[in-house]
Amino acid sequence: MIRNIKHRPGIIRVAKATISCVLAVTFIFSFGVRDTFGQRRFSRTYPAGKNVRLVLMNRSGMVTVTGWDRNEISISAYLELPAAQIAPQSLTDKIYINLVKDNQGRDVGSVNFEVRVPYEASVDIETTIGNLNVISVRGGLVRARINSDGDITLTNIGSATVAAENVTGNILFDGLIVDDGNYRFSSMQGRITLRIPFTASFRLVATAPSTRSIDLGTLGGGRMRLLSDGRRIVGQNGDGSAIISVTNQRGSIAFLKR
């Protein structure tokens, strides 16, 4: 027999309490899922002069640095859980971020950075695993180093000193060769591609000891010489004012006209 519960306020109160508990548990569970599988975001902006230097050492994750026409550095980071600690230091003409030091001994997730810097800034970035990208920067220095696995892409670069190094992955440099500049690229395996003006003046040493895969394209004029049974190419373009050194132990090297 079905009874009318309108006149039984105790049952109604119990029912309401039960529903409230269920909703509370559901809310807590849902919040926990978002916290576990979501990301946290870090955002900070610093005033900066045109010649500021950004030094960023990551542990795991992608770093993208892009030049812009503002005298400030904008840092956005997307942190996978467990979230790493980010503690930037704003020093004289320098922004310094070291996630390796700040999270020593901690188990933390990957951190993906998106950074904006003045066009004339110098950029020095490093990570253990992950891709590194630098776009439209022409300060005195661009350095990108990956201690393990990841690609390095340097696009529209006008710096006089450029260094890119990884262990496994591709390296792409697309930029100018400045007079008296120094350009060094090194990898254990993968592809190293340099897209440069073939009218630039530089001395070249390109070495691929295992594969002998060095493609000069139309750059291969009479002033380039094959050495060590094709494992190395040395030569000079123009008056040879800049230096380009490329080494790929078990991968290929290619030059494209810019």
Disulfide bonds with the S-S distance in Angstrom:
none
